[in-house]
C-alpha cells in the first residue's frame, strides 16, 4: 500500500491491514475478534447498502459476507491522513484522526443454480474509498465509511439504517451471533494501538 503523504504511520497501516481482514476471512470468530479489537463499542459502519451501529451489528454485517460470497479479495492501493475539517458533522470538535484508504474489493458469488447463473454476476468488482475515523487515545475506530466509486447503485439514505438494524436482527435470529462471538469470546478487549 502506498501513501499519498508520509503521515500514515507504520502502526496505523498495520492496524488497517488487520481491519480489512474482516472482509476477506472465512472465519466468523476471527471477524468478531477483529471488530472487538479495533472498533469502539458504539462504532458506526456505513456503506451504500447499510448503516450499522455497534460492534455486534457491524460484526454480523461483515459475517454476512461469508454467507453470501464464496470469496472476497481486497487490495489496499493508497492511504492518507485527512485534515480535521473533513470529519463528519456529528464528530467535529472531537479529538479524532481520519484516514482514507483507496482499495479494490472483489466479491465472488457462488452461482450454482440455473436461475442464479442468469440473474447474478459471477464477480462484483468495487473501487472503494474506505474512511476510518479513529480515536487516537484508544486507537479504536469510531466510524468506518465505505464509498463505492464505480457503482451507481445503493440504498436511499433514509433506508440504510433500518436495513442495518433489520439485517442485524435477522442475522441474530439465524444464529450467526454464536459463530461471530463464540462462548468465551472477550467482547471488551481493547485495541493495542
C-alpha positions as CSV (number, residue, x, y, z in Angstrom):
1,X,0.0,0.0,0.0
2,X,1.4,3.4,-1.0
3,X,0.8,6.6,0.9
4,X,-0.3,9.9,-0.6
5,X,1.8,11.6,2.1
6,X,4.1,10.5,4.8
7,X,1.6,11.0,7.6
8,X,0.2,7.4,7.8
9,X,2.3,5.7,10.5
10,X,3.5,2.1,10.1
11,X,1.4,1.1,13.2
12,X,-1.7,2.6,11.6
13,X,-1.1,0.8,8.3
14,X,-0.7,-2.5,10.2
15,X,-4.0,-1.8,12.0
16,X,-5.8,-1.1,8.8
17,X,-4.4,-4.2,7.2
18,X,-5.8,-6.3,10.1
19,X,-9.2,-4.4,9.9
20,X,-9.5,-5.2,6.2
21,X,-9.2,-9.0,7.1
22,X,-12.7,-8.7,8.4
23,X,-13.8,-8.5,4.7
24,X,-11.7,-11.5,3.4
25,X,-11.7,-14.1,6.2
26,X,-14.0,-17.1,6.1
27,X,-13.8,-17.4,9.9
28,X,-16.7,-15.7,11.8
29,X,-14.8,-15.8,15.1
30,X,-11.9,-14.1,13.5
31,X,-14.2,-11.4,12.3
32,X,-15.7,-11.0,15.8
33,X,-12.2,-10.7,17.2
34,X,-11.2,-8.0,14.6
35,X,-14.3,-5.9,15.2
36,X,-14.0,-6.2,19.0
37,X,-10.3,-5.4,19.0
38,X,-10.4,-2.4,16.6
39,X,-13.9,-0.9,16.8
40,X,-15.3,1.2,19.6
41,X,-18.4,-0.3,21.3
42,X,-20.6,2.4,19.7
43,X,-18.8,2.4,16.4
44,X,-20.7,3.2,13.1
45,X,-20.2,1.4,9.8
46,X,-21.8,2.9,6.7
47,X,-21.7,1.7,3.1
48,X,-24.1,2.2,0.1
49,X,-26.4,-0.6,1.4
50,X,-26.5,-0.3,5.1
51,X,-25.7,1.7,8.3
52,X,-24.8,-0.5,11.2
53,X,-24.2,0.8,14.7
54,X,-22.3,-1.0,17.5
55,X,-19.8,-3.8,17.4
56,X,-22.3,-6.6,17.3
57,X,-24.3,-5.2,14.4
58,X,-21.1,-4.4,12.5
59,X,-19.6,-7.9,13.1
60,X,-22.9,-9.5,11.9
61,X,-22.9,-7.3,8.7
62,X,-19.3,-8.5,8.0
63,X,-20.3,-12.1,8.7
64,X,-23.0,-11.9,6.1
65,X,-20.1,-11.6,3.5
66,X,-19.1,-15.2,4.5
67,X,-22.7,-16.4,3.9
68,X,-23.3,-14.5,0.6
69,X,-20.0,-14.7,-1.2
70,X,-17.7,-17.6,-1.9
71,X,-14.6,-15.4,-1.8
72,X,-13.8,-11.8,-1.1
73,X,-10.5,-10.2,-2.2
74,X,-9.3,-6.8,-1.1
75,X,-6.2,-4.8,-2.2
76,X,-5.2,-1.6,-0.5
77,X,-4.0,0.9,-3.0
78,X,-3.1,4.1,-1.0
79,X,-3.7,5.7,2.3
80,X,-3.7,9.3,3.5
81,X,-4.5,11.2,6.7
82,X,-7.3,13.7,6.2
83,X,-7.4,17.2,7.7
84,X,-9.7,17.6,10.8
85,X,-12.2,19.7,8.9
86,X,-13.3,16.7,6.9
87,X,-14.7,14.9,10.0
88,X,-18.5,14.1,9.7
89,X,-20.5,16.9,11.3
90,X,-21.6,14.9,14.3
91,X,-17.9,14.1,15.1
92,X,-16.5,17.6,14.6
93,X,-14.9,19.2,17.7
94,X,-13.7,15.8,19.0
95,X,-10.1,14.9,19.1
96,X,-10.2,12.3,16.3
97,X,-8.0,11.2,13.4
98,X,-9.3,10.3,10.0
99,X,-7.6,8.2,7.3
100,X,-8.8,7.4,3.8
101,X,-7.8,4.2,2.1
102,X,-8.4,3.7,-1.6
103,X,-8.9,0.0,-2.1
104,X,-10.3,-2.6,-4.6
105,X,-12.8,-5.1,-3.3
106,X,-13.7,-8.1,-5.4
107,X,-16.7,-10.2,-4.4
108,X,-17.1,-13.7,-5.9
109,X,-20.7,-15.1,-5.9
110,X,-21.4,-18.8,-5.8
111,X,-23.8,-19.3,-8.8
112,X,-24.7,-23.0,-8.8
113,X,-28.3,-22.9,-9.9
114,X,-29.8,-22.2,-13.3
115,X,-31.6,-19.1,-12.1
116,X,-28.6,-17.7,-10.1
117,X,-26.3,-18.1,-13.2
118,X,-28.7,-15.9,-15.2
119,X,-29.6,-13.3,-12.6
120,X,-26.4,-12.6,-10.7
121,X,-22.9,-11.7,-11.9
122,X,-20.1,-14.1,-11.0
123,X,-17.9,-11.2,-9.8
124,X,-18.6,-7.8,-8.3
125,X,-15.5,-5.6,-8.6
126,X,-15.7,-2.4,-6.5
127,X,-13.3,0.6,-6.4
128,X,-13.8,1.8,-2.8
129,X,-12.7,4.6,-0.6
130,X,-12.8,3.5,3.0
131,X,-12.6,6.3,5.5
132,X,-11.8,5.4,9.1
133,X,-12.4,7.9,11.9
134,X,-10.2,6.8,14.8
135,X,-9.9,7.9,18.4
136,X,-6.1,8.4,18.8
137,X,-6.3,7.9,22.6
138,X,-7.8,4.4,22.5
139,X,-6.8,3.5,18.9
140,X,-10.4,2.4,18.3
141,X,-12.4,3.1,15.1
142,X,-15.3,5.4,15.8
143,X,-16.7,5.4,12.3
144,X,-15.9,3.4,9.1
145,X,-17.5,4.6,5.9
146,X,-17.1,2.8,2.5
147,X,-17.9,4.7,-0.7
148,X,-18.2,2.7,-3.9
149,X,-16.6,4.9,-6.5
150,X,-17.5,2.9,-9.6
151,X,-21.1,1.6,-8.8
152,X,-24.1,3.8,-9.1
153,X,-26.4,1.6,-7.0
154,X,-27.1,1.8,-3.3
155,X,-29.9,2.2,-0.9
156,X,-31.6,5.5,-0.3
157,X,-30.0,7.2,2.8
158,X,-33.1,7.0,4.9
159,X,-33.4,3.2,4.3
160,X,-29.8,2.4,5.2
161,X,-30.2,2.5,9.0
162,X,-33.4,0.3,9.0
163,X,-31.6,-2.1,6.6
164,X,-28.6,-2.3,9.0
165,X,-30.8,-2.8,12.1
166,X,-33.1,-5.3,10.4
167,X,-30.1,-7.2,9.0
168,X,-28.5,-7.4,12.4
169,X,-31.8,-8.7,14.0
170,X,-32.2,-11.3,11.2
171,X,-28.6,-12.4,11.5
172,X,-29.1,-13.0,15.2
173,X,-32.3,-14.9,14.6
174,X,-30.4,-17.1,12.2
175,X,-27.9,-17.9,15.0
176,X,-25.0,-16.2,13.3
177,X,-24.1,-14.3,16.5
178,X,-22.8,-17.6,18.0
179,X,-20.4,-18.0,15.0
180,X,-19.1,-14.5,15.3
181,X,-18.9,-14.3,19.1
182,X,-18.4,-17.9,20.3
183,X,-18.8,-18.8,24.0
184,X,-15.8,-17.3,26.0
185,X,-15.3,-14.5,23.5
186,X,-13.8,-11.5,25.1
187,X,-16.0,-8.7,23.9
188,X,-14.4,-6.0,25.9
189,X,-10.9,-6.5,24.6
190,X,-9.2,-3.2,23.7
191,X,-7.0,-2.3,20.8
192,X,-3.3,-2.3,21.4
193,X,-2.6,0.6,19.1
